[in-house]
Amino acid sequence: MTITAAADGSALGNPGPAGWAWYVDDTCWAAGGWKHATNNQGELKAVLELFRATAHVDDDLLVLCDSQYVINSVTKWMKGWKAKGWRKGDGKPVMNLDLLKEIDEAIMGRRYRFEWVKGHVGHPLNEAADERARAAAEAFQRGRPAPTGPGFSGGCATAEPVVPAHTSTPAGPHRSGSTSEPTVDTDRVMEQAMPYAHAELFSFNDLGDDIGEDHRDLTDPQGPSVMRSTSELLRVTLSLSAEEHQRLAQGAEASGVTVEEYLRSLI
């Protein structure tokens, strides 16, 4: 059996009032937030709470996520960070360390897979998670109780089989016991595929250290188990004015992430 859920975060001001949410269906979701946090913290918290909510069931977990920062952190960079004492390739401390350590503990022994989905393009599960995360952020902004959702309730256990979002078959509810291989809609997969952006204005020399030995392709229709070489990453040259450069650096600093991570979050 596979549980398919979307996880998303939202921050008003980034940092600012923030929310997180994971969503399986209308009877099975959870949300929460803080008075002050970043969007990346919301994204990480959503994934963490999803793993915690499903810890008692012996099912595979498919996490739909629109944050490549989160997917890379869990599936690519975390192993290397741990080996370096939770420091990045440049020796700097890893951002959002407490949440990452909690996720590292929560995923131990679990069978899971991440799938990147493009945000704000009408993907039903992603949109539902985004709406709930934003509602939580807005509740904290207004000083009102934030919606928490029913959690992983009995309704989750009775959901019908899932069809992954990148297949050509219309999507149904969100839990599956089927072992048949879906027919892949390659046009949709390629539409959702997003190359890594690298600007020559900035030094990203720690990319290889952060990725480590695991070069899994997040957009491959077969999922993160498929390997690819870092030489396949596409390099995009970006020219910015001094003012644009400053705004980008300020945005990264406000979000508590590197310039590279912030730039990727804008894609």
N, C-alpha and C positions, 0 to 999 in steps of 0.2 A: 504494500500500500504506500502511496505517496501523498503527502500533504503539500499542497501548493498554496503559497501565501505571498502577498506583496508586503514589503516593509518600506516605510518612507519617513522622512523627517521634514520639519519646517521651522524656519526662524524668521521672525519679523524684525528686520534691521540687521541681523546676522553679524554680530551677536545681538540678541534681544529676546523678547518672549518667544519661547520655542516649544515645539510639540513633536511627538513621535507617534507612530501607529503601525500596526500590522493588521492585515485583513485577509481572511479566507472567504467569507461570505457575510451576509447581513446578520446572521445569527452567531458569527464566530469572528470576533475582532477585539482589539484592545488598543487603548491610547493613553497618553499621559504627556507630561511636559514639565517645564521649569519657567521661572520668571526671567532667567537670563542664561542663554546658551547659544551655541552655533548650530548651523544647519547640519554640519558633519556630526556633531554630537547627537542630534536628533536621529540621523540616519543610523548611527551605530547603536543607539539605544533601542530603536525599533527592532533591529536584528537580534540584539541580546534578549529582549523580552519575548520575541517569537521563539527562540530556542528554549528559554525558560518555561514558557507556557506549554510547550510540546515535549518537555523532558520525560513525562510519565508514559508516553506512547512509544511503541516500537515500530515506528514508521519512518520511511525515508522523508526527507524534507527538501522541497524545491523552493528556494527563496528568490522571488522576483524583485529586483532592486534597480533603481535608476542611477545609483551612485557608484561610479567606477572606483572612487576612493575607497568605499566600504568593501567592494568586491576584491579589489587588489589587496587591501589590508589583510583580509581574512585568508584569501586563497594564495597570495603570492608573497607578500612582504613579511607576514607575521613570523614565519619560521626564521628568517634571517635576522629580524629584529631581536627575537628572543636569544639567538646565538650571540648577538653583540651586546647582551645586557639591556635589551629594549632601547637600543640606539640605532639611528639610521646610518646609512653608508658614510655620511659626512661626519659622524660622531655626535651629532646633535640628538637630544632626547626625542623620542617618538611623541607626537601630539596625541591627546586624548587617551593617555596611557591607562587610566583606571578602567575605562570602558573596554579597551582592547584586551586587557588582562581578564576581565570578566567574560568577554566573548570567548577567549582562548579556553577558559575553564568550561564554559557552557557547551562548546562543540566537541569536547573530548568524548570519544566513543559513539558519536552520532554519525548517521549516514545522511549526508546533505549535499546539495549542489546549488550553486548560485547561477542565475540567468539575468543578464543585463537587459533591461527594457528601457526604451526611450521615454522620458517623462513628458507629461502634458501633451500627449498626442492621442488621447482617448482610450488607452489601454484600460479596460474596466477595473481590474484589480489594483493597478497602480493609481488610478484616479481615486478609487475608494479609499485607499490608504492615505493618499495626499490630502484629500478632503478632511479626513479625521485628524491627521497631524496638524493641519492648519487650524482646524476648529479648536484643538487643544491650545495651540499657541495664542490664538485670539482670546480664549478664555483667560489665560494668564495675563494677557495684555490688559484686559478689562477688569481683572480682579474677581472673576467669577469661577465657580467650580468647573473644572475641565471634564469633558466626557471621558469615561473610562472604558465603556463597552462591556459586552457579556463575557469576554475572555474566551478561552478554549472550552467551549460548552459542549453539551451533548449533540447539538446540531452539527458540530464539526465531524462527529463520528458517523453521521448518517448521510453525508454529502455524496453526490453521484460522481462517477469517474470524470477525471479532468482531461482536457486536451490542451497541451502547451500552447502558449500564445503565438509561437512562431510557426505552427503547422497550418496547413491549408484547410483543415476541417474546422467548422465553427466551434468556438470555445463554449464549453458547458460549465457546470459547477466544478468544485476545486479539490477533489480528492479522488485518487485512482487506485484500482487494483489491477488494471490492465497491463499486460506485458507486450502488447503489439506495438510495432514501430510506427510512428506517425509519418504521414507524407509531408515532407518539408516544402514549404513555399519559399523557394530560394529568393524570389524578388523581395519578399517581406524581410527575410533575414538580412539581405544586403542593404535594404533601406534602413534597418535598425543598426547595422554595423557602424561603429564609430572609430576611426583611427586615432591613435595617440597623437596629441599635438605637442610639438617641441618648438619653442621659440629660440632663435639664436641669440636673442638679447640676454638670455639667462643661462646659467650653468646648471645642467642636470646630470652632472657626471656620476651621481650616486644611483642612477636608474638601474644599472646592472646589479649593484649590491642589494638594492631593495627588492628587485625581482628574484634574485637568488637563482637557484637551480630549477625553479618551477616556472616555466614560461607558458602557462595555460591560456588559451584563447577564449576570452569571455564572450565573444559573439559567435562562436562556432555553433552550428545547430546541434552538434552532438554534445555540447556542454563543455565544462572546464576540464574534462578528462583528456581532451585532445591537446597535444603538445605543439608548440610552434617556437621557432627561434626568435630571439630578440632582433635579429637582423631583418625580420619581416615587418618590424614596426615602421610606420610611415612617418617621415620627418617633414613637418610643415614650417616654413620660414615665415615668421611674423614680424612685421615692421611696425613699431609703435612710436608715437610722438612722446616727448618727455612728459607731457601731462598725462597721456594714456598709461605710460609706464608707471608713473607715480600712483595713479588710481588703482592699477592692478596690484601693485605692491601693498598699498593700503588695504585693499580688500582682502588680500591673503593674510595680512597681519591681524585684521579684525576677525577673521574666521579662525585664526589659530592654526593655519596650515601653511605649507610651503607655497611659493608662487606657482610651481608646477601643479600641485594638487588643486589650488584655487582655479587655475586656468582650465584644468580638466573638468572641474565642477560646472563651468560655464558652458561646456559643449552640450 
